[in-house]
Amino acid sequence: MARLTLAAAALMLTAALSAGCGKDNAASNTKTPESTSAQQTTGTGGAKSAVTEPAVAPSESSDTQTGNTTEGTGKSDTTKSEGTSDGLKKAATDPESEAVLVNKQFGLPDDYEPKDLVYPNVPFTFSEKIDKRKMRKEAAAALEEMFAGAKEDGVYLAGVSAYRSKKTQTSLFNRYVKKDGLEKAKTYSAVPGYSEHQTGLAIDVSGSDGKCAAESCFGGTKEAEWLKEHAQEYGFIIRYPEGKESITGYKYEPWHIRYVGKEIAQDVTSKGITLEEYYDAVKVSGTP
């Protein structure tokens, strides 16, 4: 199937979502959420990748994932109480927007790389100054404020993994496929090009001791509970919340937070919904 241009994909998705309900809706022409890896390194994947984009084209739903969009869009079960503005529609399909929707159906343009990546001045679980410390400038500033706020409450956070290039994600995803098989790997790691980490707006966090970093045992810790309670105050959401696996297509990840700006973060959190539901976008897949 031929790829659609970004502009054509955005127009098609916006039209499909708007026609699907009486509210304004949005979905992204950018390409998947992702899980995380405490072991990620920069510059991996120097050899030819085992998984290429065409090889992972079929999505986990009945839709067909190709290039920067998908066919068969539809409504999620939960819709916004108020229509999404035209501005938010545009933001949801703009890879440069902090509000961009990236999930299993809607991915980033080929070879997308944020232009304003910086190193946030916060602790990480490693000392090297490498790519996975980076975030986009606005998200990095918000992260610094959030870590400072947590510290005031006696909670000490550390970054685990932030920005990931498509090349790094390919290497990481291939490793998981080799370990667990393709279908299982897709329940906790993103297909290359469909990763939130590639936006520079997502980061995995842990406690300062690094225990349970990017592991299920992080759930229920004081750090996880603090994030659940306060992340939205700084413009972040828990991107893959518990009980929403059938919508996000990913297992619960209390450590994976995504910057979307304070307004959206507070709306999403107060309603107990996902970013897909916020935009009334296509339901991603069945339960992982």
Disulfide bonds with the S-S distance in Angstrom:
Cys212-Cys217 2.08
